[in-house]
Amino acid sequence: MKIGVLGPISIEVNGRSIVPTAGKQRQLLTLLALRCGRVVPIATLMEELWGDSIPRSGLTTLQTYVLYLRRLIAAALPEDPPPAAASKELLTTRFGSYQLAAPCEYDLADFEGLASRGDSALERGDATNASELLGRAMGLWRGPALMDVPLGRALAMELIGMEEAYMRVQEQRIRADLWLGKHSLLIPELRKLVAQHPMHENISACLMIAYQRSGASWRALEVFRNLRTALNGELGVEPSGRLQSLHQELLSNTPELSLTDFVLS
């Protein structure tokens, strides 16, 4: 079994897709796939599919969906052993729950592994290896995660965690590239990120450093002003002490802004 969730959902058995076309069956399979190797309580699955409006026939309908998924799995399996029995080993019934077997390939697990190795490299000060590993992790994303799956409560929470993990990896890779001196090359990517996340202090700090080290200190000061305006307007707070210190370095015409607090923190 191969599972891909970092983009359009992709789940294959023996090279054959088992992703159903119907929305709720697709939703059910996706939640089981995201928690593959772990039991998922029936109550969680029903809440994902129907929220607070679980129909009286909800349990029967869920069992029908599971039966349909097993038929898709069986159709992708060889005849020996009997596919119906083998499909129950891939999608098992536990007491009050269901469980999808752990896959042989899983893009989310690969992403998390590369991200962890990249973080470790950055902590060691190995920016070259960190940039390569974190870039590979980002490259596993084929588009917005779960982009073609209806989202209930459980999947929505899973998606938030995945998107936050991606953004953290991207921020770490940017830090590594700043440490490697790729200031000018990073400016377009950082400008887009700052526009998307106008109150994200670390991203703004990285753009300030990139501008200043590219000879555009006035643009760095503009980034700080925009950040301060956004924080004051939305939250009524000032930028953190670290950002204030970076701003003072700019005002004092420091030759090169310090990387340490933002790049290896």
C-alpha positions in Angstrom: 0.0 0.0 0.0 1.2 3.5 -0.9 -0.4 6.6 0.7 0.0 10.2 -0.5 -1.8 13.0 1.4 0.6 15.9 0.6 -1.6 17.1 -2.3 -4.5 15.3 -4.0 -5.3 12.2 -2.0 -3.5 9.1 -3.5 -3.9 5.6 -2.0 -2.8 2.6 -4.0 -2.7 -1.1 -3.4 -0.5 -3.1 -5.9 -0.3 0.1 -8.0 -4.1 0.4 -8.3 -6.0 3.4 -6.8 -8.5 2.5 -4.1 -9.7 6.1 -3.7 -13.5 6.2 -4.1 -15.2 9.0 -6.0 -18.0 9.6 -3.5 -17.2 12.3 -1.0 -18.0 10.6 2.3 -16.2 7.3 1.4 -13.2 9.4 0.3 -13.4 11.3 3.6 -13.5 8.1 5.6 -10.6 6.5 3.8 -8.5 9.7 4.1 -9.0 9.9 7.9 -8.0 6.2 8.2 -5.0 6.8 6.0 -3.8 9.8 8.0 -3.9 7.6 11.1 -2.7 4.4 9.4 -1.4 1.8 11.8 -3.6 3.2 14.6 -7.1 2.4 15.6 -9.7 5.1 14.9 -12.8 4.9 17.0 -16.2 4.6 15.3 -17.4 7.7 17.2 -14.5 9.7 15.7 -15.3 8.5 12.2 -19.0 9.2 12.5 -18.3 12.7 13.9 -16.0 13.4 10.9 -18.7 12.3 8.4 -21.7 14.0 10.0 -20.6 16.4 12.7 -23.4 16.9 15.2 -26.0 15.7 12.8 -25.3 11.9 12.9 -28.3 10.2 11.4 -30.1 7.3 13.1 -28.7 5.0 10.4 -25.2 6.4 10.9 -23.6 3.2 12.2 -25.2 1.1 9.4 -24.1 3.6 6.8 -20.6 3.7 8.1 -20.4 -0.1 8.0 -21.6 0.0 4.4 -18.9 2.5 3.5 -16.2 0.2 5.1 -17.6 -2.7 3.1 -17.3 -0.7 -0.1 -13.7 0.3 0.8 -12.8 -3.4 1.4 -14.3 -4.2 -2.0 -12.0 -1.6 -3.7 -9.0 -3.1 -1.8 -10.0 -6.7 -2.8 -10.3 -5.7 -6.4 -6.7 -4.5 -6.3 -5.3 -7.7 -4.7 -4.2 -10.9 -6.3 -6.4 -14.0 -6.2 -4.2 -15.9 -3.8 -4.8 -15.5 -0.9 -8.6 -14.8 -1.4 -8.8 -11.0 -1.8 -11.9 -10.7 0.4 -10.0 -12.1 3.4 -6.8 -10.2 2.6 -8.8 -6.9 2.3 -9.9 -7.4 6.0 -6.2 -7.6 7.0 -5.5 -4.2 5.3 -8.7 -2.6 6.8 -9.3 -4.3 10.0 -12.2 -4.2 12.5 -11.2 -3.6 16.1 -13.5 -3.3 19.1 -15.5 -0.2 18.4 -13.0 1.0 15.8 -11.3 0.5 12.5 -7.7 0.4 11.5 -5.9 0.8 8.1 -2.6 -1.1 7.9 0.6 0.8 7.9 1.7 1.4 4.3 5.0 0.5 2.6 5.3 4.1 1.3 3.8 7.2 3.0 4.7 10.7 1.9 3.8 12.3 5.2 6.1 10.0 7.1 8.9 10.8 4.6 8.2 14.5 5.0 8.5 14.3 8.8 11.7 12.2 8.6 13.4 14.7 6.3 12.2 17.6 8.4 13.6 16.1 11.6 17.0 15.4 9.9 17.1 18.9 8.5 16.4 20.4 11.9 19.2 18.4 13.4 21.6 19.6 10.7 20.7 23.2 11.4 21.2 22.8 15.1 24.7 21.5 14.3 25.4 24.5 12.2 25.4 22.4 9.0 23.4 24.9 6.9 24.3 23.2 3.5 22.9 19.8 4.6 19.9 21.4 6.4 18.9 23.4 3.3 19.1 20.3 1.1 17.1 18.1 3.5 14.4 20.7 4.2 14.1 21.5 0.5 13.6 17.8 -0.2 10.9 17.7 2.5 9.1 20.6 0.9 9.4 19.0 -2.6 7.2 16.1 -1.4 4.2 18.4 -1.5 2.3 18.0 -4.7 -0.1 20.9 -3.9 -2.3 21.9 -1.0 -2.8 18.9 1.3 -6.1 17.1 1.1 -7.2 19.5 -1.6 -9.8 17.1 -3.1 -11.3 15.7 0.1 -14.3 17.0 2.1 -13.2 18.1 5.5 -15.0 17.4 8.8 -13.7 18.2 12.2 -11.0 15.6 12.5 -9.6 16.1 9.0 -9.7 19.9 9.5 -7.6 19.6 12.6 -5.2 17.2 10.8 -4.9 19.7 7.9 -4.0 22.5 10.3 -1.2 20.5 11.8 0.2 19.5 8.3 0.1 23.1 7.1 1.8 24.4 10.2 4.5 21.7 9.8 5.1 22.8 6.2 5.4 26.4 7.1 7.9 25.6 9.9 10.0 23.5 7.5 9.9 26.4 5.0 11.0 28.8 7.7 13.9 26.5 8.7 15.0 26.2 5.1 15.0 29.9 4.7 17.1 30.3 7.8 19.6 27.8 6.4 19.7 29.6 3.1 20.3 33.0 4.9 23.2 31.4 6.7 24.6 30.3 3.3 24.4 33.9 2.1 21.5 33.5 -0.4 20.0 36.8 0.6 19.0 38.2 -2.8 17.6 34.9 -4.0 15.3 34.7 -1.0 13.7 38.1 -1.3 10.8 37.1 -3.7 9.9 34.1 -1.6 10.0 36.1 1.6 8.0 39.0 0.2 5.2 36.5 -0.7 5.3 34.9 2.7 5.2 38.3 4.5 2.2 39.3 2.4 0.4 36.0 3.3 1.4 36.3 7.0 1.8 40.0 7.9 2.1 39.4 11.6 4.6 36.5 11.5 7.7 38.0 13.2 10.3 35.5 12.2 9.4 35.7 8.5 9.5 39.5 8.6 12.9 39.4 10.4 14.3 37.1 7.7 13.1 39.5 5.0 14.6 42.4 6.9 18.0 40.6 7.0 17.8 39.6 3.4 17.1 43.2 2.3 19.8 44.7 4.5 22.4 42.2 3.3 21.4 42.9 -0.3 22.0 46.6 0.2 18.4 47.8 0.6 18.3 48.9 4.3 15.4 51.2 3.6 13.3 48.3 2.4 14.1 46.5 5.6 12.9 49.4 7.6 9.7 49.4 5.6 9.2 45.7 6.5 9.5 46.6 10.2 7.0 49.5 9.8 4.5 47.3 8.1 4.8 44.6 10.8 4.4 47.1 13.5 1.3 48.5 11.9 -0.2 45.1 11.5 0.5 44.0 15.1 -0.8 47.3 16.5 -3.9 47.3 14.3 -4.9 43.7 14.8 -3.7 42.9 18.3 -2.8 46.2 19.9 0.8 45.0 20.7 4.3 46.0 19.7 6.9 43.8 17.9 8.9 41.6 20.2 12.2 42.6 21.8 14.2 40.7 19.2 12.5 42.6 16.4 13.0 45.9 18.2 16.7 45.1 18.5 16.9 44.3 14.8 15.2 47.6 14.1 17.7 49.4 16.2 20.6 47.8 14.4 19.1 49.0 11.1 18.8 52.6 12.5 22.4 52.5 13.7 23.6 51.4 10.2 25.1 48.2 11.5 27.1 46.8 8.6 25.4 43.4 8.8 22.4 42.4 10.8 23.0 39.5 13.2 21.8 36.2 11.9 22.1 34.3 15.2 18.8 35.2 16.9 16.7 34.4 13.9 18.6 31.9 11.7 19.8 29.4 14.3 17.2 30.0 17.1 
